[in-house]
Amino acid sequence: MPQPDGPWTVERVLHWTRGFFERRQIDSPRLGAELILAHVLGTQRIKLYTDYQRQLKDEELTALRGLVQRAGEEEPIAYLTGRAHFFNLEFLVTRDVLIPRPDTETLVEQTLALGRHTPGFESPRVLDLCTGSGCVAVAIAHHQKAANVLASDISEAALAVARANVEKHALGDRVTLLQGDFLAALEGYVDPAPFDVIVANPPYIATTLIEALPKNVRDYEPRLALDGGADGLAPHRRILDGAAERLRRGGRVFLEIAFDQQEAALALFDDRPDYENPRVLRDHAGQPRVLTAARKSA
């Protein structure tokens, strides 16, 4: 950061950092500048604009320079600040979990819509597989007060983050966390009742495509949560193979997929007769995003 014509105020820092991110082609440069500066100052983003002429202290500038440099090298800002937003809620994140993304909000929207508009789903028991940060489980429980959610992940490090987010949003009475590989997490679980809904944002990137991902994903986000096997749908097969016996009749499954997996994902039901009405739902960008089906009613 070069010396400006005057002190490093909030206004000058935001202007310079935004320009630096634009030159480095960092996504959302203005938002990134605001998030990092608010993090360094320990304040809310809105406060930056009411303290526009506040002059930064030397130690604040030192901390800011380090984070800005790392962000300029494409380290995700969510990992730098330890915070991410999802479904209008703030979540703690580390490099042990995927950064929550707007695409995944479709899983939450569909589950909430089912509870609000479909008889029999008013107080749903929800299973959230591959929970990661817990963002899907927490968002469902937060917005649907009658829902009870069981969330699982194979990674204990990820579950530690999810546990912190459950506590952060005071949902420990309605969100239960289990460690295990997909549905194997339920082995030995004392409540055998079937679920109304099973949701998951499983790994869905084909193994051969991992190295072609953008640097900020490939080099920083957990590969365990990215690698979906040869065609990216290996986890979906495993989930669908076991989900029917865990769903009540008429219960629904919602699985996130990549935008170009629609046909291959629908074909998964060709040899899985326990399901009916398979289809793919689109996200807010209009991209195919969520594979869904119901367990046959009879």
N, C-alpha and C positions, 0 to 999 in steps of 0.2 A: 504494500500500500504506500504510494508516494505521499510526500507531505503536501497537503492541500494549501490553498491560500487562506489560512486561518485554522482554527482548532478543529479537531475531529468531532463534530457534533453528530447527533443521530441522523440529521438530514444529510450531511455529507457522506457519512458511512453508508447509508442506504443507497445514495446515488452512485457512489463509487463501486460498491459491491454488486449492484445490479448491472452496471456496465461491464464489470469483470466477468460475471456469469454469462452475459450476452456474448462476449468475445469468446468464451470457452464453450459456447453453445450448450449451456446447462438448461434443462427444462425449467420453465416457470421462474425466470431469473428474479423478478421482483418479489415473488412469494418466498423464494429461497433466501434472499437477502433479509427479508423481514423475519423469517423463522429463526435464522441463525442469530441475528442481532437480539431478538427478543429472548432467545435462550441464554445468550451471554449476559444480558442485563437482568435476567430473572423476572421478566415482566410479560404482560400480554401484548400481542401484536398491536392491538388498538391503542395501547399506551404509547407506542412509538410516535404516533402522530400528535399526541398531546404533549410530548416531551421533545419536540422537534429540535430545539436548540440546546438540549442537554449535551454537555461535553463529556466524552468518554474518558475514564481514568486509564492510566498506563496499563494496569493489569487487565482491564477489560479489552483494550486494544490488542494486547498480546494474545489473549485467548481468542479473540475474533480473528486475528490474522491466521492462526493455526487452523481454525475450522474452515475459513474461507479457502485457504490453500488446499485442504483436503477435499472440499466440495468441488473445487476447480479441477481436481483429478478424478472426478466422477464418483467419489464416495457418497452414497446416498445421504441426503440431509436428515432423513428420519433417523438413521443410525447415529449421526453426529449429535443430534439433539435428544435422542432417546424417546421421541414422541412421534405419533402419527395419528391422523384423524380418519374415522370410518363411521359412516352412518350417523354423523353429527355427534360422535363421541370421541374423546381423546383416549389413546391407548399407549401404553409403554411398549417399546420395541427394542430388541437387541439383534445382533447378527445371528442369533439362534432361531429367528423366525422370519418368515416373509413379511415384507412391508404391506400392510392392508391397502387394497386398491379399490377404486370405485366399481370396477367390473364385478367384484365379488359381492357387492351390495345387492346384486340381483338375487342371490341365495336368500338373503334376509328378507327382501321385499316379497318374494314368493311365499315364504313361510308365514310371514305376518298376514298376507292377503288371505291365505288359506284359513288361518285362525279367525279372521274377521268376517269372512263371507261364506264359509262352507260349514254347514251343520256337522257336528261331530268333531270339529277341530278347535273348539273354543278354548279348551285347556290342554294343549298338546304336550305329549312327551316327545321330546326332540333329541335325536342323537346326532352330534356334530363330530364327524371323523376328521382327522388331520387338522386339529383345531389351531395349531400354531400359537399365535398371540392370544387366541381366544376371542378374536373380534366378532366372529359370526355368532358364537354362543352367547356372548355378552350382549350384543345388539338385539338378538331375538328376545332374551330374557328381560332386557331393559324396556323394550317397547311392547312386549306382550306379557302383562303382569301375571297372567294365569299359566304361563308356560313353565315347564320344568325341563332343564337341558342337561344331558350327560355329554361331556366333551372328552375326546381322547386324542392322544398323540403318541407316537413311538419314541419321541425325543423327550427325555426328562428335562433337558435344558429349555426346550420350548414350553413344557408344562409349567416350569418355574415362572416364565413370563406370563403365561395364561393365568396362573394362580394370582400373580400380582394384579392383573387386570380385573379378575373377578373380585378381589378385595377392594380395588380402587373404586369400583362401581357398586360395592356393597351388595353383591348378588350371591354370596356364599350359601344362602339358604335355598337357592333354586338352580344353581349351576354346580354340577359335580364333575370333577376331573379324574380321569383314569389314564394310566400309561399302558400302551400296548400297540401292536401292529394291526391297524384297521379294526375289524370286528373281533379280533382275538383279545382286544382290551376288555371285552365283556366276560371272558371266561372267569368264572368264580364270582361274578357280580351277584349280589344277593337278591336283587329285584328282577324277576324273570318276565315282568309284564312287557308286552310288545310296544313298540314305538309307533306314534302317529306319523312322524316325519323323520327321515334320515337325510342329513345334508352333509356335503363335503366339498372342500376345495383341495382335491388331491393333486399330487404332482402330475403334470400333463405335457411336459416338454419331452419330445423324443430324444433319446440319449445322444444321437448323432448331431442334434441341433444345439446342444448346450453351449458348445464353444462359439457358436455364431450369435449368441445372445449379446445384447448391449453390455458394455463393461460394467456398468453400475449394477446390473443383475448378476452377470456371470461371475464376477470376482468378489461379490460381497454377500449375496443372499445364499442361504443354505442349500447346497445341491440336493440334499435329501428331500427337500420340499419342492424341487424343480423337476427331477428326473423321473419321467413316467414310463421308462422302458423303451423298447424298440419302436413302437408307434405312438407313444405318449398315453396310451389307454390301458396299460397293464394294471394300474391301481383301480380303474373303473371296473374292469372285469372282476377283480377280487372283491370289490365292494358289492357289486350286483349279485355275485355268486352266493353271498351270505346274507344280503340285506332282506330278501323276501321272508326268510324265517324269523327275522327280527321285527318285521313290520306287521301291524294288524291288517286285516283284509280291508282294502280301500286306502291303506296308508300310502304316503307319497315319498319318493326319493328325488332329491335335487342334487346333481353333481356338476360342478363347474368343468368346462372344457375349453380348449383353445378355439379361436374364431374359425379355424379351417378344419375342424374335426367333426363337423355336423354329420356328414354322411356315414363316416366310420363309427361314430358314437351311436347313431340310431341302429346301425347294423348289429350292435351288441345284443339287441333284443331278439334277433332272429332265432337264436337257440336258447332263449331264456323264457320259457312259457309261463312263468309265475307272474309276469308283469303284463299290463295292458295300457293302451293309450300312450305309447312313448312319443315324445316330441322334444324339440329344442326351442328354448325361450331366448329372446334377444335381450341384450343389455341396453343401457340408455344411449350408447353410441350406435345402436342398430346392428351390432354384431351378434352372431350366434354365440351363446355363452353358457347356458345351463341345460343339461340333459335331465329330463324328468319322465317319470312313469309312475303308475300306481300298482300296488299289489292287487292281483285279481280278487274281486269280491267273492267269487265262488269257484 
